[in-house]
C-alpha cells in the first residue's frame, strides 16, 4: 500500500488519509509492566457509505494487526471499547468506526460514558464532504446558518479531544495529540476524529518517519513538596482519619501502596463505586463501600471522620451522599492526577499520580518528629462497624422462604465464582445491590459503571471486558448482572459474544420493568406510573418476555430458574460451558431491596403539589438538607 517518493531530504510515501491513519495506529505501542504491547487491541466497526470505501479499505490491509470486531449497534460498540479500556486500567484501548449521520450519532451516549468515567476511546467517524459539491447528501443534517456545523460537532462536549480532518496532512499533528490526551492520567477520555468522505480518499506524501514505531509510556506526575507538607501537617493532627479509595487507585496501580499506607498508620479505608475491589472484603481495614449505595459501616465512620484522604476519586454525589455523608467540620485532602478533582470542596489538593503521592505522603508523615499513629479506639470502631455490616450482608444474601432478590442472586454468584472472574453491572438497581452486597475475592475484579449510570452498558461492556480478559486470563469468566430493562434496551452483543467466541455469563434478573425508578417514584410520594410494565397506561395486556428463548435465538445457552438454589446449579453449568450463557430469574420488585447502607441523596421534588403524599415526601426529603456541606 502506498507509493514511495523523495521529497527534499526526507523520504515520503503517498497514501490516502484513511490508509495513513491505520498504518500509523499499527505502529503505536505501550510499555506495561516492562513489556511492550500494541496500544490498540483492535477496534469495533459498523460500516456504511461514510467509512467503508476508504477507511474500510485501509483497515482490511491491517486486519491481522488490528482485529476489527463487527458490532451490532454503534452505542454498544462504544460501551465495549470503554469496558476494554477499563479492564486494561486505561493503558490499552480500542477504536470505534461508524458511518456518517446516524451511525456516528449513535456513539454519542457511549462517548459521554467514556468521558464521565475518564476512559480512552478513539472514534474514527464519517463526515460530510469537505468540498460540499454534492450537498445535501444522504444523512446530512443541514444547518441553515452555518454549513460547517453538523452532527459531529455534538461530540465536542463529550470528548477530551475533537478534530475534523479537512486535509490529509492534518493527522501528522492530530493523531499524536489525540493519543497524548487519551494516555494522560489527568486528561484521559475519549477522542473524536471526523473524517469527511472525500478527504478519506485524498492522497498526501507523508514523511516515512511519521510511521516509525512509537513506544508510549504512561506519565506519572510527582507531587509538589509544599502540597505534601500541608497534607502531612493536617493528617498528622487527625484523631479520626479515613481514606476514600477511588477508581484512580487502580488506574495508577497503587493498590499495594495504599494498602501498606493504611496498614502502617491503621487508617480505615472506604471505597467508592468505581473503587470497589481496591481491597479484598476480608482486609481488616476495609470498612465498606461509601455513600448513597454504600454500607452502614462506611457511612457511620464517614460521619465522624475529622480528616479524610480522598485518593483517585472525583467525589460524585453517590459517594458523598450529595455532600451530607461527612461532618461539616471534616477536612479533606484530595490526591488526584486531575487538578479539577483535587480541588473540590475546600480540599487540600495533592495534584499527582496516586502511587507517587501515597509514597511521598508516607515518607513525609514518617519523618514527623512524633511518629503519627491512628488512635486504636478509632480503628477498632471501624472494624466493629464492618463486622456488623458483614452480618447484615450475610443475612441479606441468604435465601430460604423469601421472595427472590437481587442480593440473593449476587450471593449465589459470589459463593460459586472464581476469585479472578470479572463482575460487570451498570444502571438500575443492580449497581447499588452489587456495591453493597458483593464481597470482593480479589482486587480489581469489579466494574460497576456508575459514572454515567448507563442502561445497556452491562452486556456490551461485558463483551468488551471479555475481549480484554481473554488476552490475559482466558480461563476466567466475565459475569454480567443485568435487569430486564437494561436487557431490553441493549442485548445484541450476546450475539456478538457468540460470533466472536468470547464467552460471557449474563444473569437477567427480571422485576417487571424499571423497578428501581418505581421505588424512587413511590419514595417521593408519587403513584406507580409508567415504570413497571403493569403500571403503563398504554399497555393493554402485560406479559412477561421470554428472555430464555430470546437469548437462545442469538446462539447462547439459556435457561430460566425459579429460585436462588436453582440459580446456583445453573451457574455451575454456565461456568462449565464453552460459550455464552444467559440465566433468567424473576425477582421481587417491591420487597427485594437492600434496605440498609444508604445516605441522603438530593433529588428534585415538587415544591407545590395537590398531593398530600407528595407534599409530605418533599418535606421529609428536605428535612435532611441542613446536613449538606456548602462547598465548591
C-alpha positions in Angstrom: 0.0 0.0 0.0 1.4 3.4 -0.9 3.8 4.9 -3.4 7.3 5.8 -2.3 8.7 9.2 -3.2 11.5 11.6 -2.4 10.6 14.9 -1.0 13.6 17.2 -0.4 15.9 15.5 2.1 13.3 13.2 3.5 11.6 10.0 2.2 7.9 10.1 1.8 5.2 7.6 1.0 2.0 8.5 -0.8 -1.1 7.2 1.0 -4.8 8.1 1.3 -5.8 9.8 4.6 -7.6 6.6 5.7 -4.6 4.3 4.8 -2.3 6.7 6.7 -4.4 6.6 9.9 -4.4 2.8 10.0 -0.8 2.5 9.1 0.1 4.9 12.0 -2.1 3.1 14.5 -0.4 -0.2 13.8 2.9 1.4 14.8 1.7 2.5 18.3 2.9 0.5 21.3 2.8 1.0 25.0 5.0 -0.3 27.8 3.0 -2.1 30.5 4.9 -3.6 33.5 8.1 -3.6 31.4 6.5 -5.3 28.4 5.8 -3.7 25.0 2.2 -4.3 23.7 0.2 -2.8 20.9 -1.6 0.3 22.2 -4.7 -0.6 20.3 -6.1 -4.1 20.9 -8.2 -3.6 17.8 -11.4 -1.9 17.1 -15.2 -2.1 16.8 -16.8 -1.2 13.5 -20.1 -0.9 11.6 -19.6 0.1 8.0 -21.7 2.5 5.9 -21.2 4.7 3.0 -19.3 7.2 5.2 -16.5 4.9 6.2 -16.5 1.6 4.2 -14.9 2.7 0.8 -11.8 4.3 2.2 -11.3 3.5 5.9 -12.7 0.0 5.4 -10.0 -0.5 2.7 -7.3 0.7 5.0 -8.4 -1.5 7.9 -8.6 -4.6 5.6 -4.9 -4.3 4.8 -4.1 -4.4 8.5 -6.8 -6.8 9.7 -4.3 -9.1 11.4 -2.6 -6.4 13.5 -5.8 -4.5 14.3 -8.6 -7.1 14.6 -12.0 -5.4 13.8 -15.0 -6.7 15.8 -18.3 -6.3 14.0 -20.7 -4.5 16.2 -24.5 -4.7 16.1 -25.1 -1.2 17.4 -22.7 1.8 17.4 -23.6 2.7 21.0 -22.8 -0.8 22.3 -19.5 -0.7 20.4 -18.6 2.3 22.4 -19.6 0.7 25.6 -17.5 -2.4 24.7 -14.5 -0.1 24.0 -14.9 1.7 27.3 -15.0 -1.6 29.2 -12.0 -2.9 27.3 -10.0 0.2 28.4 -11.2 -0.1 32.0 -10.0 -3.7 32.2 -6.6 -2.6 31.0 -6.5 0.3 33.5 -6.6 2.9 30.7 -3.2 1.6 29.4 -4.6 0.0 26.2 -7.6 1.0 24.2 -9.9 0.2 21.2 -11.0 2.4 18.3 -14.6 2.6 17.0 -15.5 3.5 13.5 -19.0 4.5 12.4 -20.5 5.9 9.2 -21.7 9.4 8.7 -25.0 10.5 10.1 -27.0 8.2 12.5 -24.2 5.7 12.7 -21.9 8.3 14.3 -24.7 9.9 16.2 -25.3 6.5 17.9 -21.9 6.8 19.5 -22.8 10.0 21.4 -24.0 8.2 24.5 -21.0 5.9 24.6 -18.7 8.9 24.3 -20.4 10.6 27.2 -20.0 7.4 29.3 -16.3 7.2 28.4 -15.9 10.9 29.2 -17.7 10.7 32.6 -15.6 7.6 33.5 -12.4 9.2 32.2 -11.8 6.3 29.8 -9.8 6.4 26.5 -11.6 5.5 23.2 -10.7 6.7 19.7 -13.6 7.4 17.4 -13.0 7.5 13.7 -16.2 8.7 12.2 -17.5 9.6 8.8 -18.4 13.2 8.0 -20.0 15.1 5.1 -18.0 16.1 2.0 -15.5 18.9 2.7 -16.0 20.2 -0.9 -19.8 20.5 -0.4 -20.2 19.7 -4.1 -22.8 17.0 -3.7 -24.6 18.7 -0.8 -27.1 17.9 0.7 -26.1 14.3 0.9 -27.8 11.3 2.4 -28.0 11.5 6.2 -26.6 15.1 6.3 -28.0 17.3 9.0 -28.1 20.8 7.4 -27.6 23.8 9.5 -29.1 26.7 7.5 -26.9 29.4 9.0 -23.6 27.6 9.5 -22.7 24.9 6.9 -19.6 23.9 8.9 -21.8 22.8 11.8 -23.1 19.3 11.8 -23.9 16.2 13.8 -20.3 15.5 14.6 -20.0 18.8 16.4 -22.3 17.3 19.0 -19.3 15.3 20.3 -17.4 18.4 21.4 -18.9 18.4 25.0 -18.4 14.7 25.5 -14.8 14.3 24.3 -11.5 15.3 25.6 -10.1 15.8 22.1 -12.0 16.7 18.9 -10.9 17.4 15.4 -12.4 17.4 11.9 -9.7 16.4 9.4 -10.1 18.8 6.4 -6.8 17.9 4.7 -4.7 14.6 4.9 -1.7 16.4 6.3 -3.6 17.4 9.5 -3.2 13.9 11.0 0.5 14.5 11.4 -0.4 16.8 14.2 -3.9 15.5 15.2 -3.2 11.8 15.8 -0.3 12.2 18.2 -2.3 14.9 20.0 -5.3 12.6 20.4 -3.1 9.8 21.8 -1.3 12.1 24.2 -4.7 13.2 25.5 -6.0 9.7 25.9 -2.9 8.5 27.7 -2.7 11.5 30.1 -3.9 10.4 33.5 -5.1 14.0 34.2 -6.9 14.5 30.9 -7.9 10.9 30.0 -11.1 10.5 28.0 -12.4 9.8 24.5 -11.0 11.4 21.3 -13.0 12.0 18.2 -11.8 12.5 14.6 -14.4 13.5 12.0 -13.3 12.1 8.6 -15.1 13.7 5.6 -15.9 11.1 3.0 -13.9 12.8 0.2 -10.9 13.6 2.3 -10.6 10.0 3.4 -9.6 9.1 -0.1 -7.4 12.0 -0.8 -3.6 11.3 -1.0 -0.7 13.0 0.6 3.1 12.4 0.5 3.6 11.5 4.2 7.1 11.6 5.7 8.1 7.9 6.3 9.3 8.8 9.8 5.7 9.5 10.7 5.1 5.8 10.6 8.1 4.8 12.6 7.4 2.6 15.6 6.4 4.7 18.6 6.5 3.3 22.2 4.4 5.2 24.7 4.8 5.3 28.5 2.1 6.4 30.9 3.2 9.6 32.6 3.4 9.5 36.4 3.4 13.1 37.7 5.1 13.6 41.1 3.7 15.6 43.9 4.5 19.2 44.9 6.6 19.2 48.1 4.6 22.1 49.6 1.3 20.3 48.9 2.7 17.2 50.6 3.9 19.2 53.6 0.4 20.8 54.0 -1.3 17.5 53.8 1.1 15.9 56.3 0.5 18.7 58.8 -3.2 18.2 58.6 -3.1 14.4 58.5 -0.7 14.3 61.4 -3.3 16.2 63.6 -6.1 13.7 62.8 -7.8 11.9 65.6 -10.3 10.1 63.3 -8.8 9.8 59.9 -10.4 8.0 57.0 -9.2 7.1 53.4 -11.6 7.2 50.5 -10.2 4.8 47.8 -11.5 5.6 44.3 -11.0 4.2 40.9 -7.8 6.2 40.3 -6.1 3.9 42.8 -6.5 1.0 40.3 -5.6 3.1 37.3 -2.4 4.2 39.0 -1.7 0.6 40.1 -1.4 1.9 43.6 -3.4 -0.7 45.4 -0.3 -2.1 47.2 0.9 1.3 48.1 -2.5 2.4 49.5 -2.8 -0.9 51.4 0.6 -0.6 53.0 0.0 3.1 53.9 -3.4 2.2 55.6 -1.8 -0.7 57.4 1.2 1.3 58.6 -0.9 4.1 60.1 -4.0 1.9 60.8 -6.4 4.2 58.9 -9.8 2.8 58.0 -10.5 2.6 54.2 -13.8 3.1 52.5 -14.4 2.5 48.8 -16.3 4.4 46.1 -18.3 2.6 43.5 -15.5 3.0 40.9 -13.1 2.0 43.6 -14.9 -1.3 44.6 -12.3 -4.1 44.8 -9.4 -1.8 45.9 -9.2 -4.1 49.0 -10.4 -7.6 49.5 -13.5 -7.8 51.6 -11.7 -9.7 54.4 -9.0 -7.0 54.8 -9.3 -5.7 58.4 -9.1 -2.0 57.4 -11.8 -2.4 54.6 -14.7 -0.5 56.2 -17.0 -1.0 53.3 -18.5 1.0 50.4 -19.4 4.6 51.0 -22.4 6.8 50.2 -25.9 6.5 48.8 -25.5 2.9 47.8 -22.9 2.1 50.4 -22.8 0.4 53.8 -23.8 1.4 57.3 -20.2 0.8 58.4 -18.5 3.2 55.9 -21.2 5.8 56.3 -21.1 5.7 60.1 -17.4 6.2 60.1 -17.6 8.9 57.5 -20.0 10.9 59.7 -17.4 11.0 62.4 -14.1 11.4 60.5 -12.2 14.6 61.1 -9.6 14.3 58.3 -10.4 12.5 55.0 -7.8 11.5 52.5 -9.6 11.0 49.1 -7.4 9.2 46.6 -8.3 8.9 42.9 -12.0 9.9 43.2 -14.0 12.7 41.6 -16.3 12.6 44.7 -19.6 12.3 42.8 -22.9 12.6 44.7 -23.4 8.9 45.2 -20.1 8.8 47.0 -20.7 11.9 49.1 -24.4 11.5 49.8 -24.8 14.8 47.9 -22.3 16.1 50.4 -24.2 15.0 53.5 -22.1 11.9 54.3 -19.5 13.9 56.3 -19.3 16.3 59.2 -19.4 19.9 58.1 -16.1 20.3 60.0 -14.3 17.4 58.3 -11.3 18.5 56.3 -10.4 16.9 53.0 -7.0 16.1 51.4 -7.7 15.1 47.8 -4.9 13.3 46.0 -5.7 13.1 42.3 -3.9 13.3 38.9 -6.5 15.8 37.8 -6.4 19.3 39.3 -10.1 19.7 38.7 -10.8 16.7 41.1 -8.1 17.5 43.6 -9.6 20.9 44.5 -13.2 20.1 45.3 -15.0 21.1 48.5 -12.2 23.1 50.1 -9.8 20.2 49.8 -6.1 20.5 50.4 -5.0 19.4 46.9 -2.2 17.0 46.0 -2.1 17.0 42.2 -0.1 13.9 41.2 -0.1 10.3 40.4 -1.7 8.2 43.2 1.2 5.8 43.6 3.9 8.5 43.8 1.6 10.7 46.0 1.0 8.0 48.6 4.7 7.1 48.7 5.5 10.8 49.3 2.9 11.1 52.0 4.3 8.1 53.7 7.8 9.3 53.7 6.9 12.8 54.9 4.5 11.5 57.6 7.1 9.0 58.8 9.6 11.8 59.1 7.5 13.8 61.6 9.2 14.0 64.9 6.3 12.4 66.8 5.6 9.4 64.6 1.9 9.5 63.6 -0.4 6.7 64.7 -4.1 6.5 64.4 -5.9 6.2 67.9 -6.6 2.5 68.4 -10.2 3.1 69.5 -11.0 4.7 66.2 -9.6 1.8 64.2 -11.4 -0.7 66.4 -14.7 1.3 65.9 -14.3 1.0 62.2 -13.6 -2.8 62.5 -16.6 -3.3 64.7 -18.8 -1.4 62.3 -17.6 -3.5 59.4 -18.3 -6.7 61.4 -21.9 -5.6 61.9 -22.2 -4.8 58.2 -20.8 -8.2 57.2 -23.5 -9.9 59.3 -26.2 -7.8 57.6 -24.9 -8.8 54.2 -24.7 -12.4 55.1 -28.4 -12.3 56.1 -29.3 -10.2 53.1 -27.9 -12.6 50.5 -29.2 -15.7 52.2 -32.2 -17.4 50.8 -35.0 -19.7 52.1 -38.7 -18.9 52.2 -38.2 -15.3 51.0 -39.0 -13.6 47.8 -36.3 -13.7 45.2 -34.0 -10.7 45.4 -31.0 -9.1 43.6 -29.0 -9.7 46.8 -29.7 -13.4 46.8 -28.6 -13.7 43.2 -25.4 -11.8 44.0 -24.7 -14.0 47.0 -25.1 -17.2 44.9 -22.6 -16.0 42.3 -20.2 -14.6 44.9 -20.1 -18.1 46.5 -19.5 -20.0 43.3 -17.4 -17.8 41.1 -13.6 -17.9 40.7 -11.9 -15.1 42.7 -10.5 -13.7 39.4 -13.8 -13.7 37.5 -14.8 -10.2 36.4 -18.1 -8.7 37.6 -19.9 -6.2 35.4 -23.0 -4.1 36.3 -24.3 -0.7 35.4 -27.7 1.1 35.7 -30.9 0.4 37.5 -31.0 -1.2 41.0 -28.0 -3.5 40.4 -25.2 -1.0 40.9 -26.5 -0.4 44.4 -27.0 -4.0 45.1 -23.7 -5.2 43.8 -21.8 -2.3 45.6 -23.5 -3.1 48.9 -23.5 -6.9 48.8 -20.6 -8.1 46.7 -17.7 -9.4 48.8 -14.5 -8.8 46.9 -12.5 -12.0 46.5 -9.6 -10.4 44.5 -8.7 -6.8 44.0 -9.5 -5.1 40.7 -12.3 -7.5 39.6 -15.4 -5.4 39.8 -16.7 -3.0 37.1 -19.8 -1.2 38.2 -20.3 1.6 35.7 -21.9 4.4 37.7 -20.2 7.4 36.4 -22.8 7.8 33.7 -25.2 5.1 35.0 -25.9 3.9 31.5 -28.5 1.3 30.8 -27.2 -1.1 28.1 -23.6 -1.0 29.2 -24.0 -4.3 31.0 -23.9 -6.8 28.1 -21.9 -4.6 25.7 -19.4 -3.7 28.4 -19.2 -7.3 29.4 -18.3 -8.3 25.8 -15.6 -5.7 25.7 -14.3 -6.7 29.1 -14.2 -10.3 28.0 -12.2 -9.5 24.8 -9.7 -7.8 27.1 -9.8 -10.6 29.7 -9.3 -13.3 27.1 -5.9 -11.7 26.3 -4.6 -12.2 29.8 -7.0 -14.6 31.6 -8.7 -16.8 29.0 -9.7 -19.4 31.6 -11.6 -16.9 33.7 -15.2 -15.6 33.2 -16.9 -12.3 32.8 -20.1 -12.3 34.7 -22.8 -9.7 34.0 -25.7 -8.7 36.2 -28.5 -7.0 34.2 -32.1 -6.1 34.9 -34.8 -6.8 32.4 -35.0 -3.1 31.5 -31.3 -2.9 30.5 -31.6 -6.2 28.7 -34.4 -5.0 26.6 -32.6 -1.7 25.9 -29.4 -3.3 24.5 -28.9 -7.0 24.3 -27.5 -7.7 20.8 -23.9 -8.2 22.0 -25.0 -11.6 23.3 -24.9 -12.4 19.6 -21.6 -10.6 19.2 -20.1 -12.7 22.0 -21.2 -15.9 20.4 -19.9 -14.8 16.9 -16.5 -13.8 18.3 -16.3 -16.8 20.6 -15.9 -14.5 23.7 -17.9 -16.3 26.3 -19.9 -14.2 28.8 -22.3 -15.2 31.5 -25.4 -13.0 31.8 -27.8 -13.1 34.7 -31.0 -11.4 33.7 -32.9 -10.5 36.9 -36.5 -9.7 35.8 -38.5 -7.5 38.1 -41.1 -6.5 35.5 -39.9 -3.1 34.4 -37.9 -0.2 35.7 -38.4 -1.2 39.3 -35.7 0.9 41.0 -37.2 4.1 39.5 -40.6 2.9 40.5 -39.2 2.7 44.0 -37.9 6.3 43.8 -41.3 7.3 42.4 -43.0 5.8 45.4 -40.5 7.1 47.9 -41.1 10.7 46.7 -44.9 10.2 47.3 -45.8 9.5 43.7 -48.1 6.8 42.5 -46.6 4.0 40.4 -46.7 5.2 36.8 -45.1 4.1 33.5 -42.1 2.3 35.2 -43.4 -1.3 35.9 -44.9 -2.8 32.8 -48.2 -3.4 34.7 -48.4 0.3 35.6 -48.1 1.7 32.0 -51.4 3.2 30.9 -50.8 2.5 27.3 -50.2 -1.2 27.9 -53.3 -3.3 27.1 -52.3 -6.7 28.3 -49.0 -7.0 30.2 -46.9 -10.1 29.6 -43.5 -11.4 30.6 -40.8 -11.5 27.9 -39.4 -14.9 27.2 -35.7 -13.9 27.8 -34.6 -17.5 27.6 -36.0 -18.0 24.1 -34.7 -14.6 23.0 -31.1 -15.3 24.2 -31.2 -18.8 22.7 -32.2 -17.3 19.4 -28.9 -15.3 19.5 -26.9 -18.5 19.9 -26.4 -18.5 23.7 -27.1 -21.3 26.1 -30.1 -20.1 28.0 -32.3 -21.3 30.9 -34.8 -19.9 33.3 -34.7 -20.7 37.1 -37.3 -20.3 39.8 -35.2 -19.5 42.8 -31.6 -19.0 44.1 -31.0 -22.7 44.7 -31.7 -23.4 41.0 -29.7 -20.4 40.1 -26.7 -21.9 41.8 -27.0 -25.1 39.7 -27.5 -23.2 36.5 -24.5 -21.0 37.3 -22.3 -24.1 37.7 -23.4 -25.3 34.2 -22.7 -21.9 32.8 -19.2 -21.9 34.3 -18.6 -25.3 32.6 -19.9 -24.3 29.2 -17.8 -23.3 26.3 -20.0 -20.4 25.0 -22.1 -17.6 26.3 -24.8 -18.4 28.8 -27.9 -16.5 29.9 -29.7 -17.3 33.1 -33.1 -15.7 33.9 -34.7 -15.4 37.3 -37.6 -13.3 38.4 -37.0 -11.1 41.4 -39.4 -9.1 43.6 -40.0 -5.5 42.5 -41.0 -4.2 46.0 -39.6 -6.2 48.9 -36.4 -7.5 47.5 -34.2 -4.4 48.0 -31.2 -3.9 50.3 -32.7 -1.5 52.9 -29.5 -0.6 54.9 -26.4 1.3 53.9 -27.9 4.5 52.4 -27.2 8.1 52.9 -29.4 11.1 51.8 -29.4 11.8 48.1 -30.5 15.1 46.7 -33.4 14.6 44.3 -35.6 17.4 42.9 -39.1 17.1 44.4 -42.2 19.2 43.7 -42.3 22.3 46.0 -46.0 22.8 45.1 -48.5 19.9 44.7 -52.1 19.0 45.4 -51.0 15.5 46.6 -50.7 15.2 50.4 -48.3 12.2 49.9 -46.0 14.1 47.5 -46.0 17.2 49.8 -45.2 15.0 52.8 -42.4 13.2 51.0 -41.0 16.6 49.8 -40.9 17.9 53.4 -39.3 14.7 54.7 -36.7 14.8 51.9 -35.8 18.4 52.6 -35.5 17.8 56.3 -32.1 16.4 55.8 -30.7 19.2 53.8 -29.3 21.0 56.8 -26.6 18.3 56.9 -25.3 19.3 53.4 -21.9 20.8 53.2 -21.7 24.1 51.3 -18.6 23.7 49.2 -17.5 24.4 45.6 
